[in-house]
Amino acid sequence: LEDGSIYQGYSFGAETSAYGEVVFNTSMTGYQEMLTDPSYAGQIVVPTYPLIGNYGINSQDYESDRIQVSGLVVREDCRLPSHWRSSSTLHEYLLSNGIPGIAGVDTRAITMRLRSVGVMMGMITLDPPEEALDRLKKLPRYDDIDFVKQVSTKVVYRWGSLCGDPLYHIVVVDCGLKLSILRILGRMGCALTVVPSTTSAEDILSLKPDGILLSPGPGDPDLPYLEETIRNLIGRKPIMGICLGHQLLGRVFGGKTFKLKFGHRGANHPVRELQTRRVHITLSLIHI
């Protein structure tokens, strides 16, 4: 890590170096979704759950068409997954995509350090630690890179309704779109047109949408070109934002954003309150 702390383990996936902002995720499952979520572009992810890879990799749980993370840090990687949908191991998946992983490290200690100090830049490497730290200091910082433009689609494409004739036509501005959002809206009867993050307001309106969705995405919401687009859409069509998209809407309406010491990255789980039988949607967080 950039503060000079070192965690030694063994390599899996691609035997190469990678750097990025080091963040932790408290989900107990969903490592395939984490790896392919564009919101993790430029980051090294540390799952807090100790065993990763135990149900393998399948052909359905992708959130994009490629691995988006820079690297993966786990306590233990499973080389013998057990699941009927599994088509490869986590190691094979990382290796085939050129992404390095490190296993056998104390992920609890890393998480506690990030929680105390805050997120830091870090590097997974086979080089001596002193060399790696020197290289890390010379590399661009996470907040200095516009990852939205890197992960956004370069072409307009359509995603059809799964319920026959569509009820609505939604234009989705791809700031780092997860495929699960398209799947859910498709099941709800929406026809979707996905456009690049740099698409102008007039070009979006020319598609004659019933509504506009601003997707999640990576990095800082200080994105003047997107704010300008949203400002020119306000009042002309219903608009919804998720995560980064929501922050961008807030900034357009005069809100201010700031970066937390560390992010709260987890997964939503339905939990039934037995006494009332009411179901709550909860976020999995871990207290250390």
C-alpha positions as CSV (number, residue, x, y, z in Angstrom):
1,L,0.0,0.0,0.0
2,E,1.1,3.6,-0.5
3,D,1.7,4.0,3.2
4,G,4.5,1.4,2.9
5,S,2.6,-1.5,4.5
6,I,3.2,-4.9,2.9
7,Y,1.1,-8.0,2.7
8,Q,2.7,-11.1,1.3
9,G,0.9,-14.0,-0.2
10,Y,0.9,-16.2,-3.3
11,S,0.0,-15.3,-6.8
12,F,-3.1,-16.6,-8.7
13,G,-4.6,-15.5,-11.9
14,A,-2.2,-13.7,-14.2
15,E,1.4,-13.3,-12.9
16,T,1.7,-9.7,-13.6
17,S,1.7,-6.4,-11.7
18,A,-1.3,-4.1,-11.3
19,Y,-2.0,-0.9,-9.3
20,G,-5.2,0.9,-8.3
21,E,-7.2,2.3,-5.4
22,V,-7.6,-0.5,-2.8
23,V,-11.1,-0.9,-1.5
24,F,-13.0,-3.6,0.4
25,N,-16.4,-5.2,-0.2
26,T,-18.4,-6.9,2.6
27,S,-20.6,-9.2,0.4
28,M,-20.5,-12.9,1.3
29,T,-21.2,-13.8,-2.4
30,G,-21.1,-12.1,-5.8
31,Y,-17.4,-12.1,-6.6
32,Q,-18.1,-12.5,-10.3
33,E,-20.4,-9.5,-10.2
34,M,-17.7,-7.5,-8.4
35,L,-15.0,-8.4,-10.9
36,T,-17.2,-7.3,-13.9
37,D,-18.9,-4.3,-12.3
38,P,-17.7,-1.1,-14.2
39,S,-17.9,0.8,-10.9
40,Y,-14.8,-1.0,-9.8
41,A,-12.7,0.2,-12.8
42,G,-9.2,1.2,-11.6
43,Q,-9.6,-0.5,-8.2
44,I,-8.0,-3.4,-6.4
45,V,-10.9,-5.2,-4.6
46,V,-10.5,-6.9,-1.2
47,P,-13.5,-9.1,-0.3
48,T,-13.9,-9.4,3.5
49,Y,-15.4,-12.9,3.1
50,P,-12.5,-15.3,3.6
51,L,-13.3,-18.0,0.9
52,I,-13.6,-16.7,-2.7
53,G,-14.2,-18.8,-5.8
54,N,-16.0,-21.7,-4.2
55,Y,-18.9,-21.7,-6.7
56,G,-16.7,-21.0,-9.7
57,I,-17.5,-18.7,-12.7
58,N,-20.6,-19.1,-14.8
59,S,-21.9,-17.7,-18.1
60,Q,-24.8,-15.7,-16.5
61,D,-23.6,-13.5,-13.6
62,Y,-21.6,-11.0,-15.6
63,E,-22.2,-7.3,-15.1
64,S,-20.3,-6.3,-18.2
65,D,-18.4,-7.9,-21.0
66,R,-15.0,-8.0,-19.2
67,I,-13.3,-7.9,-15.9
68,Q,-13.2,-4.3,-14.7
69,V,-11.1,-4.5,-11.5
70,S,-7.3,-4.0,-11.6
71,G,-6.7,-6.8,-9.2
72,L,-8.2,-9.1,-6.5
73,V,-7.0,-9.8,-3.0
74,V,-8.4,-12.8,-1.1
75,R,-7.8,-14.8,2.1
76,E,-8.3,-18.1,0.2
77,D,-9.0,-18.8,-3.4
78,C,-10.9,-22.0,-4.1
79,R,-9.4,-24.2,-6.9
80,L,-12.2,-26.9,-6.7
81,P,-15.5,-25.0,-7.1
82,S,-18.8,-26.8,-6.6
83,H,-21.8,-25.5,-8.5
84,W,-23.8,-26.9,-11.4
85,R,-23.5,-23.7,-13.4
86,S,-19.7,-23.4,-13.0
87,S,-17.7,-23.4,-16.2
88,S,-14.3,-22.4,-14.9
89,T,-12.4,-21.5,-11.7
90,L,-11.7,-18.0,-10.5
91,H,-8.0,-18.6,-11.1
92,E,-8.7,-19.6,-14.8
93,Y,-11.0,-16.6,-15.3
94,L,-8.5,-14.1,-13.9
95,L,-5.6,-15.7,-15.9
96,S,-7.5,-15.6,-19.2
97,N,-8.2,-11.9,-18.7
98,G,-4.7,-10.9,-17.6
99,I,-5.8,-9.8,-14.2
100,P,-3.5,-10.6,-11.1
101,G,-4.7,-11.9,-7.8
102,I,-3.0,-12.4,-4.5
103,A,-4.2,-15.0,-1.9
104,G,-3.1,-16.2,1.5
105,V,-3.0,-12.7,2.9
106,D,-4.8,-11.4,6.0
107,T,-7.7,-9.5,4.4
108,R,-9.1,-8.7,7.8
109,A,-5.9,-6.7,8.6
110,I,-6.1,-4.9,5.2
111,T,-9.7,-4.0,5.8
112,M,-9.0,-2.7,9.3
113,R,-6.1,-0.6,7.9
114,L,-8.2,0.9,5.2
115,R,-11.0,1.6,7.7
116,S,-8.6,3.4,9.9
117,V,-6.4,5.2,7.4
118,G,-8.8,5.5,4.5
119,V,-8.6,4.1,1.0
120,M,-5.1,4.1,-0.5
121,M,-3.4,3.4,-3.7
122,G,-1.8,0.0,-3.8
123,M,0.0,-2.5,-6.1
124,I,0.0,-6.3,-6.6
125,T,3.4,-7.2,-7.8
126,L,6.1,-9.9,-8.0
127,D,8.8,-7.2,-7.7
128,P,10.7,-6.2,-4.5
129,P,8.5,-4.0,-2.2
130,E,10.8,-1.1,-2.4
131,E,10.7,-1.0,-6.2
132,A,6.9,-1.3,-6.2
133,L,6.5,1.5,-3.7
134,D,8.8,3.8,-5.8
135,R,6.8,3.0,-8.9
136,L,3.5,3.5,-7.1
137,K,4.4,7.0,-6.1
138,K,5.0,8.0,-9.8
139,L,1.7,6.6,-11.1
140,P,-1.5,8.6,-11.6
141,R,-3.9,8.7,-8.6
142,Y,-7.3,7.2,-8.9
143,D,-9.2,10.5,-8.6
144,D,-7.1,12.1,-11.4
145,I,-8.5,9.7,-14.1
146,D,-11.9,9.8,-15.8
147,F,-12.8,6.2,-15.6
148,V,-16.4,6.9,-16.8
149,K,-15.2,7.6,-20.3
150,Q,-13.1,4.4,-20.2
151,V,-15.9,2.1,-19.3
152,S,-18.8,3.7,-21.1
153,T,-20.1,2.1,-24.3
154,K,-18.7,3.7,-27.4
155,V,-21.8,2.9,-29.5
156,V,-25.5,3.2,-29.1
157,Y,-27.3,-0.1,-28.6
158,R,-30.7,-1.4,-27.8
159,W,-32.0,-3.8,-25.1
160,G,-35.5,-5.2,-25.7
161,S,-38.4,-5.7,-23.4
162,L,-38.9,-9.2,-22.1
163,C,-42.7,-8.8,-21.7
164,G,-43.8,-8.5,-25.3
165,D,-44.8,-5.0,-26.5
166,P,-42.8,-2.5,-24.4
167,L,-44.6,-0.3,-21.9
168,Y,-42.0,2.4,-22.0
169,H,-38.9,3.5,-23.8
170,I,-36.0,4.4,-21.5
171,V,-32.7,6.0,-22.6
172,V,-29.9,4.8,-20.3
173,V,-26.8,7.1,-20.1
174,D,-23.9,4.6,-19.6
175,C,-21.6,6.0,-16.9
176,G,-20.5,2.5,-16.0
177,L,-23.7,0.5,-16.5
178,K,-24.3,-2.9,-14.9
179,L,-26.1,-5.4,-17.0
180,S,-28.4,-6.4,-14.1
181,I,-30.1,-2.9,-14.5
182,L,-31.0,-3.7,-18.1
183,R,-32.2,-7.2,-17.2
184,I,-34.5,-5.8,-14.5
185,L,-35.9,-3.0,-16.6
186,G,-36.4,-5.4,-19.5
187,R,-38.4,-7.8,-17.2
188,M,-40.5,-4.8,-16.2
189,G,-41.6,-4.3,-19.8
190,C,-39.2,-1.4,-20.8
191,A,-37.4,-1.1,-24.1
192,L,-34.0,0.4,-23.5
193,T,-31.6,2.4,-25.6
194,V,-28.1,2.7,-24.1
195,V,-26.0,5.7,-25.1
196,P,-22.4,6.8,-24.3
197,S,-21.7,9.1,-21.4
198,T,-20.7,11.9,-23.8
199,T,-24.0,11.9,-25.6
200,S,-25.6,15.4,-25.7
201,A,-29.0,16.3,-24.3
202,E,-30.4,17.0,-27.7
203,D,-29.2,13.6,-29.1
204,I,-30.8,11.9,-26.1
205,L,-34.1,13.7,-26.6
206,S,-34.1,12.9,-30.3
207,L,-34.5,9.2,-29.3
208,K,-37.9,10.2,-27.9
209,P,-37.6,8.5,-24.5
210,D,-40.4,8.2,-21.9
211,G,-37.7,8.6,-19.3
212,I,-34.0,8.8,-18.8
213,L,-31.8,6.7,-16.4
214,L,-28.3,7.9,-15.3
215,S,-26.4,4.7,-14.5
216,P,-23.9,4.0,-11.7
217,G,-20.2,4.3,-12.5
218,P,-16.7,4.7,-11.1
219,G,-14.9,7.6,-9.6
220,D,-15.6,11.2,-8.6
221,P,-19.0,12.7,-9.8
222,D,-17.1,15.9,-10.7
223,L,-17.8,15.4,-14.4
224,P,-18.7,18.8,-16.0
225,Y,-19.6,17.3,-19.4
226,L,-22.2,15.1,-17.8
227,E,-23.5,17.8,-15.5
228,E,-24.1,20.0,-18.5
229,T,-26.0,17.2,-20.3
230,I,-28.2,16.6,-17.3
231,R,-28.8,20.4,-16.8
232,N,-30.2,20.5,-20.3
233,L,-32.5,17.6,-19.7
234,I,-34.0,18.8,-16.4
235,G,-37.8,19.5,-16.8
236,R,-38.0,17.9,-20.2
237,K,-38.2,14.2,-19.3
238,P,-38.5,12.2,-16.1
239,I,-34.9,11.4,-14.9
240,M,-33.7,8.8,-12.4
241,G,-30.1,8.3,-11.2
242,I,-28.5,5.4,-9.5
243,C,-25.3,5.8,-7.4
244,L,-23.0,8.0,-9.5
245,G,-26.0,9.1,-11.6
246,H,-27.8,10.1,-8.4
247,Q,-24.8,12.1,-7.2
248,L,-24.6,13.9,-10.6
249,L,-28.3,14.9,-10.3
250,G,-27.6,16.2,-6.8
251,R,-24.7,18.3,-8.1
252,V,-26.8,19.8,-10.9
253,F,-29.4,20.9,-8.3
254,G,-26.8,22.6,-6.2
255,G,-25.7,19.8,-3.9
256,K,-22.0,19.2,-3.0
257,T,-20.3,15.9,-3.0
258,F,-17.2,14.8,-1.1
259,K,-15.3,11.5,-0.9
260,L,-15.7,9.4,2.2
261,K,-12.8,8.0,4.1
262,F,-13.7,4.6,2.8
263,G,-16.7,3.4,0.8
264,H,-19.5,1.1,2.1
265,R,-19.4,-1.6,-0.6
266,G,-21.7,-4.5,0.1
267,A,-24.8,-6.3,-1.2
268,N,-28.5,-5.9,-0.6
269,H,-30.2,-8.8,1.0
270,P,-33.9,-9.4,1.8
271,V,-34.4,-10.1,5.5
272,R,-37.7,-11.2,7.0
273,E,-38.7,-9.8,10.4
274,L,-40.3,-13.0,11.9
275,Q,-42.6,-11.2,14.3
276,T,-44.3,-9.1,11.7
277,R,-43.3,-11.1,8.6
278,R,-42.3,-7.8,7.0
279,V,-39.3,-8.0,4.6
280,H,-36.6,-5.4,4.8
281,I,-33.9,-4.8,2.2
282,T,-30.6,-4.6,4.1
283,L,-27.0,-3.9,3.2
284,S,-24.4,-6.4,4.3
285,L,-21.7,-4.6,6.3
286,I,-19.1,-6.0,8.7
287,H,-18.1,-4.4,12.0
288,I,-14.5,-4.9,12.8
